[in-house]
């Protein structure tokens, strides 16, 4: 077998790919993986870090193989100095190579589908909205918090605290929260980044997402759906605080917003405000 | 070569178009140090009129500068200062989609004046507009003129002899920053649910506050 036979190329590419995977995989799993977004502020966020690491790990063999193949082809099949430009060898099918590619990619896609579904169910929706009746629900008590999106601000209602509505999102630590996300106008998306929660806000829909708070911290809230002129300014800061601090805060908000409480509609999964008097 | 020049000119025109926003309004500062204050006099009108805009029927905010009403919604305000705002509203009510926004917040001392009467909340259905700077936690609902009020204003600028409500309040600016302000009442006549046109355009019901 010549050093430059097609089998020789194949073995060299395979060897380089294995070496590349051996170098890159530990870096991805042990160095990059733990630092993947969105961090570890909640179990759901931790689960997303694991998911992102697994996705990257699955990508590594394929990415390394493709890069090695490109690099090897550029090096091994380059034109030598003074060499006459000539057509390459005709491309023919290679059953075994095609079979290996088909089988490995099928296994990868099936694995991701099963892994993704299992993770969604295990994490009660993995921080994404499960619609009005989520398939996976956590056991135990939850504190419902309604997220009301509108152009261009989020407000929050606490139905178990008299339905008080606030302009700031504050949550008690160590509690299971059920976000009920809805919109009063256009389509928005409630993205509480460090919590690992991202749920679409659709008018007339109650989109439920679960999360358990784990530590006292602040987190970013952004709208993740292009929703008009001030979409880029539709951001806020939320807070996870100690129980006593939360009790004090919610009592203060109940007192502060008592004057407007008589005008608020009764708490409902979603609201359908009358069209503006000036609806066109 | 000619093509490159043409592309350059087109890019220049595009950049000029993008950066050619409303002229910022900078009110005169009174006092100094921690006692600095400015006065902002605004007018909200149902139809801005042909004198002030090519969209003569669009609803708009106007600002008073040297006794003249301008259509500018970009305001430069001093940091850590009191801003005394007076709004003459000549527009009728459109109603808030979220009644929560009918209560004022972020102002001192917590209430605002509607035609001289201290108020903290209005009926959300009677809201005509809001003055809101969300990132500064400020919102003030603006009471609409009654539908049956006599001598209503047609095109702006509207004189005070026309039917109007006067809303006044004070807020503190805090540290330097670049903020957006907006109206939360979907008040754009002729647009779906009142959300288009002037509700989505800086210079009418949206603008910036540059705190410097």
Boltz contact constraints between the chains, C-beta under 6 A:
constraints:
  - contact:
      token1: [A, 150]
      token2: [B, 98]
      max_distance: 6.0
  - contact:
      token1: [A, 153]
      token2: [B, 134]
      max_distance: 6.0
  - contact:
      token1: [A, 155]
      token2: [B, 100]
      max_distance: 6.0
  - contact:
      token1: [A, 165]
      token2: [B, 100]
      max_distance: 6.0
  - contact:
      token1: [A, 184]
      token2: [B, 97]
      max_distance: 6.0
  - contact:
      token1: [A, 184]
      token2: [B, 98]
      max_distance: 6.0
  - contact:
      token1: [A, 228]
      token2: [B, 200]
      max_distance: 6.0
  - contact:
      token1: [A, 229]
      token2: [B, 200]
      max_distance: 6.0
  - contact:
      token1: [A, 229]
      token2: [B, 206]
      max_distance: 6.0
  - contact:
      token1: [A, 230]
      token2: [B, 180]
      max_distance: 6.0
  - contact:
      token1: [A, 233]
      token2: [B, 180]
      max_distance: 6.0
  - contact:
      token1: [A, 259]
      token2: [B, 103]
      max_distance: 6.0
  - contact:
      token1: [A, 259]
      token2: [B, 120]
      max_distance: 6.0
  - contact:
      token1: [A, 259]
      token2: [B, 121]
      max_distance: 6.0
  - contact:
      token1: [A, 260]
      token2: [B, 102]
      max_distance: 6.0
  - contact:
      token1: [A, 260]
      token2: [B, 103]
      max_distance: 6.0
  - contact:
      token1: [A, 260]
      token2: [B, 121]
      max_distance: 6.0
  - contact:
      token1: [A, 263]
      token2: [B, 99]
      max_distance: 6.0
  - contact:
      token1: [A, 263]
      token2: [B, 102]
      max_distance: 6.0
  - contact:
      token1: [A, 263]
      token2: [B, 124]
      max_distance: 6.0
  - contact:
      token1: [A, 264]
      token2: [B, 99]
      max_distance: 6.0
  - contact:
      token1: [A, 273]
      token2: [B, 97]
      max_distance: 6.0
  - contact:
      token1: [A, 275]
      token2: [B, 193]
      max_distance: 6.0
  - contact:
      token1: [A, 276]
      token2: [B, 94]
      max_distance: 6.0
  - contact:
      token1: [A, 276]
      token2: [B, 186]
      max_distance: 6.0
  - contact:
      token1: [A, 276]
      token2: [B, 193]
      max_distance: 6.0
  - contact:
      token1: [A, 276]
      token2: [B, 194]
      max_distance: 6.0
  - contact:
      token1: [A, 277]
      token2: [B, 94]
      max_distance: 6.0
  - contact:
      token1: [A, 277]
      token2: [B, 95]
      max_distance: 6.0
  - contact:
      token1: [A, 278]
      token2: [B, 94]
      max_distance: 6.0
  - contact:
      token1: [A, 278]
      token2: [B, 189]
      max_distance: 6.0
  - contact:
      token1: [A, 278]
      token2: [B, 194]
      max_distance: 6.0
  - contact:
      token1: [A, 279]
      token2: [B, 193]
      max_distance: 6.0
  - contact:
      token1: [A, 279]
      token2: [B, 194]
      max_distance: 6.0
  - contact:
      token1: [A, 280]
      token2: [B, 190]
      max_distance: 6.0
  - contact:
      token1: [A, 280]
      token2: [B, 191]
      max_distance: 6.0
  - contact:
      token1: [A, 280]
      token2: [B, 192]
      max_distance: 6.0
